[in-house]
C-alpha cells in the first residue's frame, strides 16, 4: 500500500526508537493500563506518533475501562481500516492514513451514539494542545 508519507523501515527505526517502532510499525500492543494517554483528558488533538498527522479530537475520547485510550470517532479521512484476523480473532485494525502506522483496533461496542470504540495504543499517538 502506498501512503503520502513513506520512509524505509530503517528510517522509521531511527526516528521512533525501539518501543514506538514495535507498536507503530510492527503492529505491537502496549500493556493495558500502562499508557500515558489512557486516563488523559486535556482538550486538544491526538496525532500520529510517527508522522504527526491529526487523528482524534479530545472531545471524542472516553473511558472505556479497557486500559487503552478510547475514542468514539476519528477525524474524517485520517484513519484507514484494515481487516485483521490474527490471533484467532476477527477485528478491524486502524492505521494512520498518512503513513500507514499501526494505531490499534476499532470495535462496534462503544457506549456513545457512534457505537464505536477506537482502542488506541498511547505510544502510537502524541497529544497537542
C-alpha positions in Angstrom: 0.0 0.0 0.0 1.3 3.5 -0.8 0.9 6.3 1.6 1.5 10.1 1.2 4.5 9.8 3.7 6.8 6.9 3.1 10.1 6.0 4.7 12.3 2.9 4.8 12.0 0.7 7.9 15.5 1.7 8.9 14.4 5.4 8.8 11.4 4.6 10.9 13.5 2.6 13.4 15.9 5.5 13.8 13.1 8.1 14.2 10.8 6.2 16.5 13.1 4.2 18.8 12.6 0.6 19.8 9.3 0.6 21.6 7.4 3.0 19.4 8.8 1.2 16.3 7.5 -2.1 17.7 4.0 -0.7 18.1 3.7 1.7 15.2 5.5 -0.3 12.5 5.4 -3.9 13.7 1.7 -3.8 14.9 2.6 -4.3 18.6 0.4 -3.6 21.6 1.3 -1.9 24.9 0.2 -3.5 28.2 -3.2 -2.3 29.4 -3.3 0.5 32.0 0.3 1.5 31.3 0.0 4.1 28.6 0.4 7.8 29.1 -2.9 8.7 27.5 -5.2 6.1 29.0 -6.7 8.4 31.6 -5.6 11.7 29.9 -8.5 14.1 29.4 -7.0 17.5 28.4 -8.5 19.4 25.5 -6.5 19.1 22.3 -5.7 16.7 19.4 -4.1 13.3 19.4 -1.7 13.0 16.4 0.1 10.1 14.8 3.2 9.3 16.8 5.1 8.6 13.6 4.2 11.4 11.3 2.3 14.0 13.4 -0.9 13.8 11.4 -4.0 14.8 13.5 -6.2 11.7 14.1 -8.5 12.2 17.1 -10.0 15.2 18.9 -10.1 15.1 22.7 -13.9 15.6 22.7 -14.2 12.1 21.2 -12.2 10.5 24.0 -13.9 8.5 26.7 -13.0 6.0 29.5 -13.9 2.5 28.2 -12.3 0.9 31.2 -10.3 -1.3 28.8 -6.8 0.0 29.7 -6.1 1.9 26.5 -7.1 5.3 25.2 -10.5 5.1 23.6 -12.3 7.4 21.1 -15.8 7.1 19.6 -14.7 8.6 16.2 -11.7 9.7 14.3 -11.1 12.9 12.3 -12.7 12.1 8.9 -10.3 10.7 6.4 -7.3 10.4 8.8 -7.7 6.7 9.7 -7.5 3.7 7.4 -9.4 0.5 8.3 -8.0 -3.0 7.6 -9.5 -6.4 8.3 -7.3 -8.2 10.9 -7.8 -12.0 11.5 -4.6 -12.5 13.6 -4.6 -14.2 17.0 -7.7 -16.2 16.2 -9.9 -13.0 16.2 -11.8 -11.0 13.6 -11.1 -7.4 14.2 -10.6 -4.1 12.3 -7.1 -2.7 12.5 -6.7 1.1 12.4 -3.8 2.8 10.7 -2.7 6.3 10.1 -3.9 7.1 6.6 -0.9 9.4 6.0 2.0 7.0 6.9 0.4 3.6 7.4 1.4 3.3 11.1 -0.5 0.9 13.3 -2.7 2.7 15.9 -4.8 -0.1 17.4 -8.2 -1.5 16.6 -11.8 -0.3 16.3 -14.7 -2.2 17.8 -18.5 -1.9 17.5 -19.1 -1.9 21.2 -18.8 1.8 22.1 -21.2 3.3 24.6 -21.8 6.6 22.7 -24.1 7.4 19.8 -21.5 6.3 17.3 -21.3 2.8 18.7 -17.6 2.8 18.0 -14.6 2.2 20.3 -11.3 3.1 18.8 -8.9 1.3 21.1 -5.5 3.1 20.6 -2.0 2.5 21.9 -0.7 5.5 23.8 2.7 5.1 22.2 1.1 5.4 18.7 -0.1 8.9 19.4 1.2 12.3 20.6 -1.0 14.9 22.2 -1.0 18.6 21.1 -2.9 21.4 22.7 
